[in-house]
Amino acid sequence: MNAAIEVDDSEILIEDAFKEGFDGLIKMIKNLIEFGQGQNEINMNVDSEQMTVFILSSMEVHWPSRLYKDKRY
C-alpha cells in the first residue's frame, strides 16, 4: 500500500493500475454491504457508498485521497 503514495510522481499507467485495483476494493465492500442489507443483517438506511468510504478511512488508509485527489477518502 505504501507504493501507492509514490504514485504522485509515477507514470500514469501505474496510477491507473492502482485506481483499477482500488475501484475493485470499493466495489467489493459496497457489494458486501448491499448483500448484508438484502439478508437483513445491515440496516437498509445505511448508505453503502458512504459506509464504504467510512470503512476505508477508518482503516487509516490515507493513500486513496492522494491517488484519487479526493478528500472524501
Biopython code that builds the backbone (N, CA, C, O; Angstrom):
import numpy as np
from Bio.PDB.StructureBuilder import StructureBuilder

atoms = [
    (1, "MET", "N", (0.812, -1.196, 0.000)),
    (1, "MET", "CA", (0.000, 0.000, 0.000)),
    (1, "MET", "C", (0.857, 1.261, 0.000)),
    (1, "MET", "O", (0.462, 2.273, -0.580)),
    (2, "ASN", "N", (2.001, 1.217, 0.629)),
    (2, "ASN", "CA", (2.853, 2.395, 0.644)),
    (2, "ASN", "C", (3.300, 2.778, -0.756)),
    (2, "ASN", "O", (3.616, 3.939, -1.016)),
    (3, "ALA", "N", (3.326, 1.812, -1.650)),
    (3, "ALA", "CA", (3.725, 2.108, -3.021)),
    (3, "ALA", "C", (2.767, 3.092, -3.676)),
    (3, "ALA", "O", (3.161, 3.860, -4.553)),
    (4, "ALA", "N", (1.514, 3.069, -3.250)),
    (4, "ALA", "CA", (0.528, 3.980, -3.834)),
    (4, "ALA", "C", (0.853, 5.426, -3.532)),
    (4, "ALA", "O", (0.501, 6.313, -4.310)),
    (5, "ILE", "N", (1.515, 5.681, -2.423)),
    (5, "ILE", "CA", (1.904, 7.045, -2.077)),
    (5, "ILE", "C", (2.878, 7.587, -3.108)),
    (5, "ILE", "O", (2.901, 8.786, -3.388)),
    (6, "GLU", "N", (3.668, 6.709, -3.661)),
    (6, "GLU", "CA", (4.645, 7.111, -4.664)),
    (6, "GLU", "C", (3.999, 7.415, -6.008)),
    (6, "GLU", "O", (4.663, 7.929, -6.908)),
    (7, "VAL", "N", (2.728, 7.110, -6.157)),
    (7, "VAL", "CA", (2.031, 7.301, -7.425)),
    (7, "VAL", "C", (2.043, 8.760, -7.860)),
    (7, "VAL", "O", (2.037, 9.048, -9.057)),
    (8, "ASP", "N", (2.060, 9.685, -6.903)),
    (8, "ASP", "CA", (2.063, 11.104, -7.249)),
    (8, "ASP", "C", (3.132, 11.438, -8.274)),
    (8, "ASP", "O", (2.903, 12.266, -9.156)),
    (9, "ASP", "N", (4.270, 10.822, -8.176)),
    (9, "ASP", "CA", (5.393, 11.132, -9.043)),
    (9, "ASP", "C", (5.643, 10.059, -10.103)),
    (9, "ASP", "O", (6.657, 10.091, -10.800)),
    (10, "SER", "N", (4.719, 9.118, -10.218)),
    (10, "SER", "CA", (4.916, 7.995, -11.124)),
    (10, "SER", "C", (4.214, 8.225, -12.451)),
    (10, "SER", "O", (3.523, 9.223, -12.654)),
    (11, "GLU", "N", (4.412, 7.284, -13.330)),
    (11, "GLU", "CA", (3.755, 7.334, -14.620)),
    (11, "GLU", "C", (2.258, 7.089, -14.465)),
    (11, "GLU", "O", (1.812, 6.446, -13.515)),
    (12, "ILE", "N", (1.505, 7.608, -15.405)),
    (12, "ILE", "CA", (0.050, 7.500, -15.371)),
    (12, "ILE", "C", (-0.400, 6.046, -15.423)),
    (12, "ILE", "O", (-1.419, 5.707, -14.821)),
    (13, "LEU", "N", (0.314, 5.188, -16.111)),
    (13, "LEU", "CA", (-0.082, 3.783, -16.203)),
    (13, "LEU", "C", (-0.104, 3.118, -14.838)),
    (13, "LEU", "O", (-1.001, 2.327, -14.547)),
    (14, "ILE", "N", (0.866, 3.430, -14.009)),
    (14, "ILE", "CA", (0.894, 2.867, -12.659)),
    (14, "ILE", "C", (-0.274, 3.401, -11.851)),
    (14, "ILE", "O", (-0.935, 2.654, -11.131)),
    (15, "GLU", "N", (-0.523, 4.686, -11.973)),
    (15, "GLU", "CA", (-1.648, 5.295, -11.257)),
    (15, "GLU", "C", (-2.964, 4.653, -11.678)),
    (15, "GLU", "O", (-3.814, 4.363, -10.836)),
    (16, "ASP", "N", (-3.129, 4.433, -12.960)),
    (16, "ASP", "CA", (-4.353, 3.798, -13.457)),
    (16, "ASP", "C", (-4.500, 2.382, -12.912)),
    (16, "ASP", "O", (-5.609, 1.953, -12.595)),
    (17, "ALA", "N", (-3.395, 1.656, -12.802)),
    (17, "ALA", "CA", (-3.444, 0.289, -12.263)),
    (17, "ALA", "C", (-3.856, 0.296, -10.797)),
    (17, "ALA", "O", (-4.647, -0.546, -10.372)),
    (18, "PHE", "N", (-3.327, 1.243, -10.017)),
    (18, "PHE", "CA", (-3.727, 1.356, -8.621)),
    (18, "PHE", "C", (-5.202, 1.721, -8.502)),
    (18, "PHE", "O", (-5.925, 1.161, -7.678)),
    (19, "LYS", "N", (-5.641, 2.662, -9.330)),
    (19, "LYS", "CA", (-7.048, 3.063, -9.296)),
    (19, "LYS", "C", (-7.957, 1.890, -9.639)),
    (19, "LYS", "O", (-8.993, 1.693, -9.005)),
    (20, "GLU", "N", (-7.566, 1.118, -10.637)),
    (20, "GLU", "CA", (-8.371, -0.035, -11.023)),
    (20, "GLU", "C", (-8.479, -1.032, -9.869)),
    (20, "GLU", "O", (-9.561, -1.547, -9.586)),
    (21, "GLY", "N", (-7.369, -1.298, -9.215)),
    (21, "GLY", "CA", (-7.388, -2.212, -8.074)),
    (21, "GLY", "C", (-8.204, -1.671, -6.916)),
    (21, "GLY", "O", (-8.965, -2.406, -6.287)),
    (22, "PHE", "N", (-8.046, -0.387, -6.635)),
    (22, "PHE", "CA", (-8.789, 0.210, -5.532)),
    (22, "PHE", "C", (-10.277, 0.295, -5.855)),
    (22, "PHE", "O", (-11.116, 0.135, -4.968)),
    (23, "ASP", "N", (-10.610, 0.548, -7.128)),
    (23, "ASP", "CA", (-12.016, 0.544, -7.534)),
    (23, "ASP", "C", (-12.646, -0.817, -7.254)),
    (23, "ASP", "O", (-13.800, -0.904, -6.835)),
    (24, "GLY", "N", (-11.874, -1.880, -7.490)),
    (24, "GLY", "CA", (-12.366, -3.227, -7.203)),
    (24, "GLY", "C", (-12.616, -3.432, -5.718)),
    (24, "GLY", "O", (-13.600, -4.065, -5.337)),
    (25, "LEU", "N", (-11.737, -2.904, -4.879)),
    (25, "LEU", "CA", (-11.915, -2.999, -3.431)),
    (25, "LEU", "C", (-13.162, -2.231, -2.990)),
    (25, "LEU", "O", (-13.944, -2.725, -2.177)),
    (26, "ILE", "N", (-13.345, -1.035, -3.520)),
    (26, "ILE", "CA", (-14.525, -0.237, -3.201)),
    (26, "ILE", "C", (-15.790, -0.990, -3.602)),
    (26, "ILE", "O", (-16.743, -1.070, -2.827)),
    (27, "LYS", "N", (-15.795, -1.535, -4.804)),
    (27, "LYS", "CA", (-16.966, -2.261, -5.299)),
    (27, "LYS", "C", (-17.253, -3.484, -4.428)),
    (27, "LYS", "O", (-18.409, -3.776, -4.123)),
    (28, "MET", "N", (-16.190, -4.200, -4.028)),
    (28, "MET", "CA", (-16.374, -5.397, -3.207)),
    (28, "MET", "C", (-17.005, -5.048, -1.859)),
    (28, "MET", "O", (-17.947, -5.710, -1.426)),
    (29, "ILE", "N", (-16.493, -4.019, -1.200)),
    (29, "ILE", "CA", (-17.038, -3.628, 0.108)),
    (29, "ILE", "C", (-18.480, -3.156, -0.041)),
    (29, "ILE", "O", (-19.345, -3.526, 0.753)),
    (30, "LYS", "N", (-18.734, -2.343, -1.052)),
    (30, "LYS", "CA", (-20.098, -1.836, -1.297)),
    (30, "LYS", "C", (-21.057, -3.003, -1.554)),
    (30, "LYS", "O", (-22.170, -3.018, -1.028)),
    (31, "ASN", "N", (-20.631, -3.978, -2.360)),
    (31, "ASN", "CA", (-21.472, -5.140, -2.635)),
    (31, "ASN", "C", (-21.721, -5.973, -1.379)),
    (31, "ASN", "O", (-22.817, -6.503, -1.197)),
    (32, "LEU", "N", (-20.713, -6.091, -0.510)),
    (32, "LEU", "CA", (-20.902, -6.832, 0.744)),
    (32, "LEU", "C", (-21.942, -6.145, 1.635)),
    (32, "LEU", "O", (-22.772, -6.805, 2.260)),
    (33, "ILE", "N", (-21.886, -4.827, 1.682)),
    (33, "ILE", "CA", (-22.867, -4.072, 2.480)),
    (33, "ILE", "C", (-24.260, -4.286, 1.911)),
    (33, "ILE", "O", (-25.206, -4.541, 2.657)),
    (34, "GLU", "N", (-24.390, -4.183, 0.594)),
    (34, "GLU", "CA", (-25.699, -4.359, -0.037)),
    (34, "GLU", "C", (-26.199, -5.792, 0.110)),
    (34, "GLU", "O", (-27.401, -6.016, 0.258)),
    (35, "PHE", "N", (-25.289, -6.766, 0.071)),
    (35, "PHE", "CA", (-25.678, -8.153, 0.309)),
    (35, "PHE", "C", (-26.199, -8.304, 1.730)),
    (35, "PHE", "O", (-27.226, -8.944, 1.957)),
    (36, "GLY", "N", (-25.489, -7.712, 2.690)),
    (36, "GLY", "CA", (-25.930, -7.750, 4.083)),
    (36, "GLY", "C", (-27.285, -7.097, 4.266)),
    (36, "GLY", "O", (-28.090, -7.558, 5.075)),
    (37, "GLN", "N", (-27.545, -6.041, 3.534)),
    (37, "GLN", "CA", (-28.864, -5.399, 3.599)),
    (37, "GLN", "C", (-29.933, -6.333, 3.051)),
    (37, "GLN", "O", (-31.030, -6.419, 3.603)),
    (38, "GLY", "N", (-29.619, -7.029, 1.972)),
    (38, "GLY", "CA", (-30.557, -7.984, 1.390)),
    (38, "GLY", "C", (-30.853, -9.157, 2.310)),
    (38, "GLY", "O", (-31.915, -9.773, 2.223)),
    (39, "GLN", "N", (-29.896, -9.467, 3.201)),
    (39, "GLN", "CA", (-30.064, -10.553, 4.169)),
    (39, "GLN", "C", (-30.614, -10.047, 5.503)),
    (39, "GLN", "O", (-30.706, -10.802, 6.471)),
    (40, "ASN", "N", (-30.975, -8.772, 5.545)),
    (40, "ASN", "CA", (-31.460, -8.116, 6.766)),
    (40, "ASN", "C", (-30.441, -8.147, 7.897)),
    (40, "ASN", "O", (-30.814, -8.179, 9.070)),
    (41, "GLU", "N", (-29.168, -8.139, 7.553)),
    (41, "GLU", "CA", (-28.106, -8.105, 8.549)),
    (41, "GLU", "C", (-27.564, -6.694, 8.734)),
    (41, "GLU", "O", (-26.952, -6.386, 9.757)),
    (42, "ILE", "N", (-27.790, -5.844, 7.747)),
    (42, "ILE", "CA", (-27.384, -4.445, 7.806)),
    (42, "ILE", "C", (-28.618, -3.606, 7.520)),
    (42, "ILE", "O", (-29.367, -3.883, 6.584)),
    (43, "ASN", "N", (-28.820, -2.591, 8.325)),
    (43, "ASN", "CA", (-29.981, -1.726, 8.194)),
    (43, "ASN", "C", (-30.063, -1.143, 6.790)),
    (43, "ASN", "O", (-29.055, -0.698, 6.240)),
    (44, "MET", "N", (-31.254, -1.144, 6.210)),
    (44, "MET", "CA", (-31.461, -0.624, 4.860)),
    (44, "MET", "C", (-31.214, 0.888, 4.766)),
    (44, "MET", "O", (-31.013, 1.410, 3.669)),
    (45, "ASN", "N", (-31.226, 1.591, 5.897)),
    (45, "ASN", "CA", (-30.977, 3.033, 5.898)),
    (45, "ASN", "C", (-29.505, 3.385, 5.761)),
    (45, "ASN", "O", (-29.154, 4.551, 5.581)),
    (46, "VAL", "N", (-28.644, 2.377, 5.845)),
    (46, "VAL", "CA", (-27.206, 2.604, 5.706)),
    (46, "VAL", "C", (-26.896, 2.843, 4.225)),
    (46, "VAL", "O", (-27.242, 2.029, 3.368)),
    (47, "ASP", "N", (-26.245, 3.956, 3.943)),
    (47, "ASP", "CA", (-25.816, 4.273, 2.578)),
    (47, "ASP", "C", (-24.538, 3.481, 2.300)),
    (47, "ASP", "O", (-23.503, 3.727, 2.919)),
    (48, "SER", "N", (-24.615, 2.537, 1.373)),
    (48, "SER", "CA", (-23.484, 1.635, 1.143)),
    (48, "SER", "C", (-22.237, 2.375, 0.658)),
    (48, "SER", "O", (-21.123, 1.990, 1.015)),
    (49, "GLU", "N", (-22.396, 3.418, -0.139)),
    (49, "GLU", "CA", (-21.224, 4.161, -0.613)),
    (49, "GLU", "C", (-20.572, 4.944, 0.522)),
    (49, "GLU", "O", (-19.350, 4.930, 0.665)),
    (50, "GLN", "N", (-21.381, 5.625, 1.328)),
    (50, "GLN", "CA", (-20.830, 6.373, 2.459)),
    (50, "GLN", "C", (-20.176, 5.435, 3.468)),
    (50, "GLN", "O", (-19.122, 5.756, 4.018)),
    (51, "MET", "N", (-20.785, 4.292, 3.713)),
    (51, "MET", "CA", (-20.223, 3.333, 4.659)),
    (51, "MET", "C", (-18.906, 2.766, 4.138)),
    (51, "MET", "O", (-17.980, 2.531, 4.915)),
    (52, "THR", "N", (-18.818, 2.548, 2.844)),
    (52, "THR", "CA", (-17.570, 2.059, 2.248)),
    (52, "THR", "C", (-16.450, 3.065, 2.463)),
    (52, "THR", "O", (-15.347, 2.693, 2.862)),
    (53, "VAL", "N", (-16.728, 4.330, 2.202)),
    (53, "VAL", "CA", (-15.732, 5.385, 2.421)),
    (53, "VAL", "C", (-15.339, 5.437, 3.893)),
    (53, "VAL", "O", (-14.162, 5.592, 4.217)),
    (54, "PHE", "N", (-16.326, 5.308, 4.789)),
    (54, "PHE", "CA", (-16.043, 5.325, 6.222)),
    (54, "PHE", "C", (-15.143, 4.156, 6.619)),
    (54, "PHE", "O", (-14.179, 4.335, 7.362)),
    (55, "ILE", "N", (-15.457, 2.980, 6.129)),
    (55, "ILE", "CA", (-14.668, 1.792, 6.464)),
    (55, "ILE", "C", (-13.226, 1.972, 6.014)),
    (55, "ILE", "O", (-12.295, 1.717, 6.777)),
    (56, "LEU", "N", (-13.046, 2.407, 4.788)),
    (56, "LEU", "CA", (-11.687, 2.576, 4.271)),
    (56, "LEU", "C", (-10.937, 3.681, 5.005)),
    (56, "LEU", "O", (-9.748, 3.537, 5.291)),
    (57, "SER", "N", (-11.613, 4.771, 5.310)),
    (57, "SER", "CA", (-10.928, 5.862, 6.008)),
    (57, "SER", "C", (-10.635, 5.498, 7.460)),
    (57, "SER", "O", (-9.644, 5.966, 8.021)),
    (58, "SER", "N", (-11.471, 4.680, 8.073)),
    (58, "SER", "CA", (-11.234, 4.291, 9.465)),
    (58, "SER", "C", (-10.084, 3.292, 9.587)),
    (58, "SER", "O", (-9.555, 3.081, 10.678)),
    (59, "MET", "N", (-9.706, 2.689, 8.484)),
    (59, "MET", "CA", (-8.560, 1.769, 8.492)),
    (59, "MET", "C", (-7.254, 2.548, 8.399)),
    (59, "MET", "O", (-6.181, 1.958, 8.275)),
    (60, "GLU", "N", (-7.345, 3.864, 8.458)),
    (60, "GLU", "CA", (-6.187, 4.744, 8.367)),
    (60, "GLU", "C", (-5.435, 4.551, 7.052)),
    (60, "GLU", "O", (-4.206, 4.605, 7.003)),
    (61, "VAL", "N", (-6.187, 4.330, 6.020)),
    (61, "VAL", "CA", (-5.621, 4.214, 4.683)),
    (61, "VAL", "C", (-5.684, 5.609, 4.075)),
    (61, "VAL", "O", (-6.741, 6.052, 3.626)),
    (62, "HIS", "N", (-4.545, 6.297, 4.063)),
    (62, "HIS", "CA", (-4.524, 7.685, 3.604)),
    (62, "HIS", "C", (-4.225, 7.818, 2.118)),
    (62, "HIS", "O", (-4.491, 8.869, 1.534)),
    (63, "TRP", "N", (-3.694, 6.808, 1.509)),
    (63, "TRP", "CA", (-3.281, 6.944, 0.121)),
    (63, "TRP", "C", (-4.415, 7.094, -0.873)),
    (63, "TRP", "O", (-4.180, 7.676, -1.932)),
    (64, "PRO", "N", (-5.650, 6.609, -0.617)),
    (64, "PRO", "CA", (-6.697, 6.818, -1.628)),
    (64, "PRO", "C", (-6.970, 8.299, -1.917)),
    (64, "PRO", "O", (-7.251, 8.664, -3.058)),
    (65, "SER", "N", (-6.889, 9.148, -0.895)),
    (65, "SER", "CA", (-7.143, 10.570, -1.132)),
    (65, "SER", "C", (-6.086, 11.164, -2.045)),
    (65, "SER", "O", (-6.382, 12.059, -2.836)),
    (66, "ARG", "N", (-4.870, 10.681, -1.946)),
    (66, "ARG", "CA", (-3.805, 11.154, -2.834)),
    (66, "ARG", "C", (-3.949, 10.553, -4.224)),
    (66, "ARG", "O", (-3.714, 11.224, -5.230)),
    (67, "LEU", "N", (-4.335, 9.289, -4.271)),
    (67, "LEU", "CA", (-4.468, 8.600, -5.543)),
    (67, "LEU", "C", (-5.583, 9.212, -6.386)),
    (67, "LEU", "O", (-5.415, 9.461, -7.580)),
    (68, "TYR", "N", (-6.730, 9.449, -5.739)),
    (68, "TYR", "CA", (-7.889, 9.975, -6.454)),
    (68, "TYR", "C", (-7.963, 11.500, -6.426)),
    (68, "TYR", "O", (-8.790, 12.109, -7.106)),
    (69, "LYS", "N", (-7.079, 12.106, -5.623)),
    (69, "LYS", "CA", (-7.129, 13.553, -5.424)),
    (69, "LYS", "C", (-8.534, 13.977, -4.987)),
    (69, "LYS", "O", (-9.110, 14.941, -5.493)),
    (70, "ASP", "N", (-9.064, 13.200, -4.010)),
    (70, "ASP", "CA", (-10.420, 13.381, -3.494)),
    (70, "ASP", "C", (-10.355, 13.278, -1.974)),
    (70, "ASP", "O", (-10.022, 12.224, -1.434)),
    (71, "LYS", "N", (-10.670, 14.357, -1.294)),
    (71, "LYS", "CA", (-10.532, 14.413, 0.160)),
    (71, "LYS", "C", (-11.574, 13.592, 0.910)),
    (71, "LYS", "O", (-11.459, 13.434, 2.126)),
    (72, "ARG", "N", (-12.585, 13.066, 0.228)),
    (72, "ARG", "CA", (-13.594, 12.270, 0.961)),
    (72, "ARG", "C", (-12.994, 10.974, 1.492)),
    (72, "ARG", "O", (-13.551, 10.367, 2.406)),
    (73, "TYR", "N", (-11.869, 10.544, 0.932)),
    (73, "TYR", "CA", (-11.172, 9.371, 1.432)),
    (73, "TYR", "C", (-10.231, 9.779, 2.525)),
    (73, "TYR", "O", (-9.538, 8.933, 3.090)),
]
sb = StructureBuilder()
sb.init_structure("model")
sb.init_model(0)
sb.init_chain("A")
sb.init_seg("    ")
for serial, (resi, resn, name, xyz) in enumerate(atoms, 1):
    if name == "N":
        sb.init_residue(resn, " ", resi, " ")
    sb.init_atom(name, np.array(xyz, "f"), 0.0, 1.0, " ", f" {name:<3s}", serial, name[0])
structure = sb.get_structure()
